[in-house]
Amino acid sequence: QVQLEESGPGLVKPSETLSLTCTVSGGSISRYYWNWIRQPPGKGLEWIGYIYHSGSTNYNPSLKSRVTISVDTSNNQFSLKLSSVTAADTAVYYCARSGYLAPLDYWGQGTLVTVSS
Amino acid sequence: QPVLTQSSSASASLGSSVKLTCTLSSGHSSYIIAWHQQQPGKAPRFLMKIEGSGTYSKGSGVPDRFSGSSSGADRYLTISNLQFEDEADYYCETWDSQKVFGGGTKLTVL
């Protein structure tokens, strides 16, 4: 059974860079797409972007200028960096797996990141 | 990009059935969608994907009470014999060059 777990700071200051890592266990990071999704408190889901195991990426156009997703296949991890954060970036951040032109089928438990000074 | 439309809320009685709807925007009626369940305070969970033909395939461990269907641009999630644990937010998802979510339906079990 594939499991995903997010890790990283729960508090980030405005204008700084949010950094999170997702560790994949119970399966290889190869042959799948690895996604980041976020959910502001009390609101719906927003897709941030994905990375393929080869390193190719695809980002939500609304966040593209601030987002970088990278992969570390040797450690079965992938990471998210979101720069120049504001209070509007406060959310629960989820990592999730998907196949090619396929739905998100495994989700992490999520981690709350608060942007505040 | 496709847009997914969901009703903001729905309610039904314990033991009854409910049918939730996710509507694809014009020009995207053939798209496959997925349903996810998010219980209070928990991460979303993949329930199933539904094709335009109505064929659906469920995720691991999803109870038989959950089924899917399709009509035109509408994709449905039907939950039979409602349980209190089914009270949750339900999101639909689709994909093109990027992934898209509906706004979610909050289901209350009375």
Chai-1 contact restraints between the chains, C-beta under 6 A:
chainA,res_idxA,chainB,res_idxB,connection_type,confidence,min_distance_angstrom,max_distance_angstrom,comment,restraint_id
A,G44,B,G103,contact,1.0,0.0,6.0,A-B,restraint_1
A,G44,B,G104,contact,1.0,0.0,6.0,A-B,restraint_2
A,L45,B,Y91,contact,1.0,0.0,6.0,A-B,restraint_3
A,L45,B,F101,contact,1.0,0.0,6.0,A-B,restraint_4
A,W47,B,K99,contact,1.0,0.0,6.0,A-B,restraint_5
A,N60,B,Q98,contact,1.0,0.0,6.0,A-B,restraint_6
A,P103,B,A34,contact,1.0,0.0,6.0,A-B,restraint_7
A,P103,B,K49,contact,1.0,0.0,6.0,A-B,restraint_8
A,P103,B,E93,contact,1.0,0.0,6.0,A-B,restraint_9
A,D105,B,F46,contact,1.0,0.0,6.0,A-B,restraint_10
A,W107,B,A43,contact,1.0,0.0,6.0,A-B,restraint_11
A,W107,B,P44,contact,1.0,0.0,6.0,A-B,restraint_12
A,Q109,B,A43,contact,1.0,0.0,6.0,A-B,restraint_13
A,G110,B,A43,contact,1.0,0.0,6.0,A-B,restraint_14
